[in-house]
Amino acid sequence: MDIIIQSLGFKAGESIERFIAEKLKTVKSDKIVRANVILFKGAESDPENNYCEIRLEIPGNDLFVKKHSTYFETSVSECVDVLKQQVNKNKEKQVHNLQADTVKIQDALIESDADDGDIELEDVVK
């Protein structure tokens, strides 16, 4: 997984970049292509003005989270926790869809056996 870190309006230190890389490695998915991380500061009047946006590029729809807190480390941790939940939800949805396709195929094959008609697998998958 490629990790691209951008800091807008300031220079992010090497320690925060290492922290981000370590946190993102805890997100377990073999489908992640790239992680885009953007760090920026909000309005000075807001005490929780350190924002973190993370976009995980995966096949299909990308996963996106934006959090803010007093420290960038806290914002990154909160983002990664939400991303883990989103990745798990995405995996469950894919497994459910695969199981639904299997049931459809089995039903069509059983139906074709009852009709004694030939049915092609390509016709079922469409």
C-alpha positions as CSV (number, residue, x, y, z in Angstrom):
1,M,0.0,0.0,0.0
2,D,1.3,3.4,-1.0
3,I,0.9,6.2,1.7
4,I,0.8,9.8,0.5
5,I,0.9,12.3,3.3
6,Q,0.2,16.0,2.7
7,S,0.4,18.7,5.3
8,L,-1.3,22.0,4.3
9,G,0.0,25.2,5.8
10,F,2.8,23.7,7.8
11,K,5.6,21.1,7.5
12,A,4.8,17.8,9.1
13,G,7.7,16.2,11.0
14,E,9.1,12.8,10.4
15,S,7.7,11.5,13.7
16,I,4.1,12.2,12.7
17,E,4.7,10.6,9.3
18,R,6.0,7.5,11.0
19,F,3.0,7.5,13.4
20,I,0.6,7.7,10.4
21,A,2.4,4.9,8.5
22,E,2.3,2.6,11.6
23,K,-1.4,3.3,12.2
24,L,-2.3,2.7,8.6
25,K,-0.5,-0.6,8.6
26,T,-3.0,-1.9,11.2
27,V,-5.8,-1.6,8.6
28,K,-5.9,-5.1,7.2
29,S,-7.1,-5.4,3.7
30,D,-5.3,-6.8,0.6
31,K,-7.5,-4.6,-1.7
32,I,-6.1,-1.2,-0.6
33,V,-4.2,0.4,-3.4
34,R,-3.2,3.8,-1.8
35,A,-3.9,5.8,1.3
36,N,-4.0,9.6,0.9
37,V,-3.6,11.5,4.2
38,I,-4.2,15.2,4.5
39,L,-3.3,17.1,7.6
40,F,-4.4,20.7,8.1
41,K,-5.2,23.3,10.8
42,G,-8.6,24.9,11.1
43,A,-9.5,28.3,12.5
44,E,-7.4,29.5,15.3
45,S,-10.4,30.3,17.4
46,D,-11.3,26.6,17.6
47,P,-9.2,24.7,20.2
48,E,-9.8,21.4,18.3
49,N,-8.5,22.7,15.1
50,N,-6.1,19.9,13.9
51,Y,-7.8,18.1,11.1
52,C,-7.0,14.7,9.5
53,E,-8.5,13.4,6.3
54,I,-7.8,9.9,5.1
55,R,-9.0,8.4,1.8
56,L,-8.3,4.7,1.2
57,E,-8.3,3.9,-2.5
58,I,-9.8,0.5,-3.1
59,P,-11.5,-1.1,-6.2
60,G,-15.0,0.3,-6.3
61,N,-15.8,3.1,-4.0
62,D,-13.1,4.7,-1.9
63,L,-13.3,4.9,1.8
64,F,-13.1,8.4,3.3
65,V,-12.9,9.8,6.9
66,K,-12.3,13.3,8.3
67,K,-11.8,13.9,12.0
68,H,-10.5,16.8,14.1
69,S,-9.1,17.1,17.6
70,T,-6.6,19.0,19.7
71,Y,-3.6,16.9,18.4
72,F,-2.9,15.4,15.0
73,E,-2.1,12.0,16.6
74,T,-5.5,11.8,18.1
75,S,-7.2,12.8,14.8
76,V,-5.2,10.1,13.0
77,S,-6.1,7.5,15.5
78,E,-9.8,8.3,15.3
79,C,-9.7,8.2,11.5
80,V,-7.9,4.8,11.5
81,D,-10.4,3.3,13.9
82,V,-13.3,4.4,11.7
83,L,-11.5,3.1,8.6
84,K,-11.1,-0.3,10.2
85,Q,-14.8,-0.4,10.8
86,Q,-15.5,0.6,7.2
87,V,-13.1,-2.0,5.8
88,N,-14.8,-4.7,7.8
89,K,-18.2,-3.6,6.7
90,N,-17.1,-3.5,3.1
91,K,-15.7,-7.1,3.4
92,E,-18.9,-8.4,5.0
93,K,-20.9,-6.8,2.2
94,Q,-18.7,-8.5,-0.5
95,V,-19.0,-11.9,1.2
96,H,-22.8,-11.4,1.4
97,N,-23.0,-10.6,-2.3
98,L,-20.8,-13.6,-3.2
99,Q,-23.1,-15.9,-1.1
100,A,-26.2,-14.4,-2.8
101,D,-24.7,-15.1,-6.2
102,T,-24.0,-18.7,-5.2
103,V,-27.6,-19.2,-4.0
104,K,-28.9,-17.7,-7.3
105,I,-26.8,-20.1,-9.3
106,Q,-27.9,-23.1,-7.2
107,D,-31.5,-22.2,-7.5
108,A,-31.3,-21.8,-11.3
109,L,-29.5,-25.2,-11.7
110,I,-32.1,-26.9,-9.5
111,E,-34.9,-25.3,-11.6
112,S,-33.2,-26.4,-14.8
113,D,-32.9,-30.0,-13.5
114,A,-36.7,-30.0,-12.8
115,D,-37.4,-28.6,-16.3
116,D,-34.9,-31.0,-17.9
117,G,-33.9,-28.0,-20.0
118,D,-30.3,-27.1,-20.7
119,I,-29.2,-23.9,-19.0
120,E,-25.9,-22.4,-19.3
121,L,-24.0,-20.9,-16.4
122,E,-23.5,-17.7,-18.3
123,D,-27.3,-17.3,-18.5
124,V,-27.5,-17.6,-14.7
125,V,-24.7,-15.1,-13.9
126,K,-26.1,-12.3,-16.0
